[in-house]
Amino acid sequence: MTTNRTAASVLIAALLAGCATQPSNVVGQYVSTGRYDAYDCARLAREADELSGRIASTSAILKKAADTDAGLMAVGLILFWPALLFLPATGGKAEEAELARLKGEYDAVNRASKERPCAALTVTAVK
């Protein structure tokens, strides 16, 4: 009985490792503010807006992949768990890497704007 539970736990862990991550769980990569040294406040604001839009679109794609993976996992566990071995993960790893990079760039723009007297620039945290 314990062996079956252990085997099932290992199988579930292996299947979950292939699942896409929810966008809110993706941590931004570190990006140096040096990249934005030549930017003035207006350009930093434009960059923040552009990054915000790209983060939103990438997050939507990743969320859809994560939701699909979670749905397939739930159905597979409820109906017939061996079928999970034959279900492909919907992916999302490329989007996850892209989102981490974009979040890092957004954080760098935020830090760069704080280093300057950009009173009009309000960059908010991205989740």
C-alpha positions as CSV (number, residue, x, y, z in Angstrom):
1,M,0.0,0.0,0.0
2,T,2.8,2.4,0.9
3,T,4.6,1.5,-2.3
4,N,1.6,2.4,-4.4
5,R,1.2,5.8,-2.6
6,T,4.9,6.5,-3.1
7,A,4.7,5.6,-6.8
8,A,1.6,7.7,-7.3
9,S,3.2,10.7,-5.5
10,V,6.3,10.4,-7.7
11,L,4.1,10.2,-10.8
12,I,2.0,13.3,-9.8
13,A,5.2,15.3,-9.0
14,A,6.7,14.4,-12.4
15,L,3.5,15.4,-14.2
16,L,3.2,18.6,-12.3
17,A,6.8,19.5,-13.2
18,G,5.7,19.7,-16.9
19,C,2.8,22.0,-16.2
20,A,2.8,25.7,-17.1
21,T,3.3,28.2,-14.2
22,Q,0.7,30.8,-13.3
23,P,2.0,34.3,-14.3
24,S,1.7,35.6,-10.8
25,N,4.3,33.0,-9.7
26,V,6.9,34.0,-12.2
27,V,9.7,36.1,-10.6
28,G,11.4,38.7,-12.7
29,Q,15.0,38.2,-13.7
30,Y,17.5,40.8,-12.5
31,V,18.3,43.5,-15.1
32,S,20.8,46.3,-14.5
33,T,19.6,49.8,-14.5
34,G,22.7,50.7,-16.6
35,R,20.7,49.8,-19.6
36,Y,18.5,52.9,-19.0
37,D,21.3,55.4,-18.2
38,A,20.7,57.4,-21.4
39,Y,16.9,57.5,-21.0
40,D,15.2,60.6,-19.8
41,C,12.0,60.6,-17.8
42,A,9.7,60.6,-20.8
43,R,11.5,57.8,-22.5
44,L,11.4,55.8,-19.2
45,A,7.7,56.3,-19.1
46,R,7.2,55.1,-22.7
47,E,9.4,52.1,-21.9
48,A,7.4,51.3,-18.8
49,D,4.1,51.5,-20.8
50,E,5.5,49.3,-23.6
51,L,6.8,46.7,-21.1
52,S,3.5,46.8,-19.2
53,G,1.6,45.9,-22.4
54,R,4.0,43.1,-23.3
55,I,3.8,41.7,-19.8
56,A,0.0,41.7,-20.0
57,S,-0.1,39.8,-23.3
58,T,2.6,37.3,-22.3
59,S,0.8,36.8,-18.9
60,A,-2.4,36.1,-20.8
61,I,-0.8,33.4,-22.9
62,L,0.9,31.8,-19.9
63,K,-2.3,31.9,-17.8
64,K,-4.2,30.1,-20.6
65,A,-1.5,27.4,-20.8
66,A,-1.4,27.0,-17.0
67,D,-5.2,26.9,-16.7
68,T,-5.4,24.3,-19.5
69,D,-2.7,22.2,-17.8
70,A,-4.5,22.4,-14.4
71,G,-7.8,21.4,-16.0
72,L,-6.2,18.4,-17.8
73,M,-4.6,17.4,-14.6
74,A,-7.8,17.6,-12.6
75,V,-9.8,15.6,-15.1
76,G,-7.1,13.0,-15.4
77,L,-6.8,12.6,-11.6
78,I,-10.5,12.3,-11.2
79,L,-11.4,10.1,-14.2
80,F,-8.4,7.9,-14.9
81,W,-4.9,8.9,-13.8
82,P,-2.9,6.5,-16.1
83,A,-4.3,8.6,-19.0
84,L,-2.1,11.5,-17.7
85,L,0.9,9.7,-19.0
86,F,-0.3,10.2,-22.5
87,L,-1.4,13.9,-22.2
88,P,1.1,16.4,-23.5
89,A,1.7,19.4,-21.3
90,T,0.6,22.6,-23.1
91,G,4.0,24.1,-22.6
92,G,4.5,27.6,-21.4
93,K,8.2,27.4,-20.6
94,A,9.1,29.9,-23.4
95,E,6.4,32.3,-22.2
96,E,7.6,31.8,-18.6
97,A,11.1,32.7,-19.5
98,E,9.9,35.7,-21.6
99,L,7.7,36.9,-18.7
100,A,10.6,36.7,-16.2
101,R,12.7,38.8,-18.5
102,L,10.0,41.4,-19.1
103,K,9.3,41.6,-15.4
104,G,13.0,42.1,-14.8
105,E,13.2,44.9,-17.4
106,Y,10.1,46.6,-15.9
107,D,11.7,46.5,-12.4
108,A,14.9,48.0,-13.8
109,V,12.9,50.8,-15.4
110,N,11.2,51.4,-12.1
111,R,14.6,51.6,-10.3
112,A,16.0,53.8,-13.0
113,S,13.1,56.2,-12.7
114,K,13.6,56.4,-8.9
115,E,17.3,57.3,-9.5
116,R,16.2,60.4,-11.5
117,P,14.0,63.3,-10.6
118,C,11.0,61.8,-12.5
119,A,8.2,63.2,-10.4
120,A,5.6,62.7,-13.1
121,L,6.6,59.1,-13.7
122,T,4.7,56.6,-11.7
123,V,5.7,53.0,-12.4
124,T,3.7,50.5,-10.5
125,A,4.7,47.0,-9.5
126,V,3.7,44.2,-12.0
127,K,2.4,40.9,-10.6
